[in-house]
Amino acid sequence: MADPRVSATGPYGPHESSHALAAAGPKRGEKVKLISNGTEVAGDPRGLRLEPEQVIVLRLP
């Protein structure tokens, strides 16, 4: 059975791509929130250690 979260044109829908999502970043002065396994991560997100089965959410303003 196909995964219902993934469309026939990709996981981001028919008119979006991973690049389009990256380009939708914050405006000047706004901050993106990084959430890992339900907990907000403070500091530089590049320091986040990736783990198997980890759920990462980037919340745009």
C-alpha positions as a printed Julia matrix, in Angstrom:
61×3 Matrix{Float64}:
  0.0    0.0    0.0
  1.32   3.46  -0.9
  2.15   5.97   1.8
 -0.71   8.55   1.79
  1.67  11.28   2.97
  3.63  11.1   -0.29
  1.92  12.37  -3.42
  2.5   10.99  -6.9
  4.67  14.02  -7.61
  6.75  13.8   -4.44
  6.48  14.29  -0.69
  6.13  18.07  -0.98
  3.1   18.17  -3.27
  2.71  18.96  -6.95
  4.21  22.45  -6.99
  6.83  22.33  -4.28
 10.2   20.71  -3.8
 12.73  20.49  -0.99
 14.41  23.55  -2.57
 11.16  25.55  -2.53
 10.69  24.74   1.14
 14.23  25.86   1.93
 13.62  29.12   0.05
 10.58  29.76   2.26
 12.85  30.67   5.16
 12.3   33.47   7.65
 12.26  37.12   6.79
 14.83  39.45   8.26
 14.51  39.49  12.05
 12.43  36.3   12.24
 13.76  33.06  13.68
 13.1   29.45  12.76
 12.36  27.13  15.69
 14.06  23.74  15.65
 12.22  20.96  17.48
 13.76  17.53  17.99
 11.58  14.73  19.34
  9.12  17.26  20.75
 11.72  19.45  22.5
 12.8   22.87  21.23
 16.54  22.98  20.54
 18.35  26.14  21.64
 21.52  27.45  20.05
 23.05  26.62  16.69
 21.03  23.89  14.94
 24.17  22.68  13.16
 25.24  21.21  16.51
 22.2   18.89  16.69
 23.34  15.29  16.78
 21.24  13.16  14.45
 19.89   9.87  15.78
 17.98   6.99  14.15
 14.19   7.47  14.17
 14.58  11.1   15.33
 11.72  13.46  14.48
 12.88  16.93  13.49
 10.52  19.86  12.91
 11.47  23.3   11.59
  8.76  25.78  12.49
  8.71  28.91  10.35
  7.18  32.09  11.74
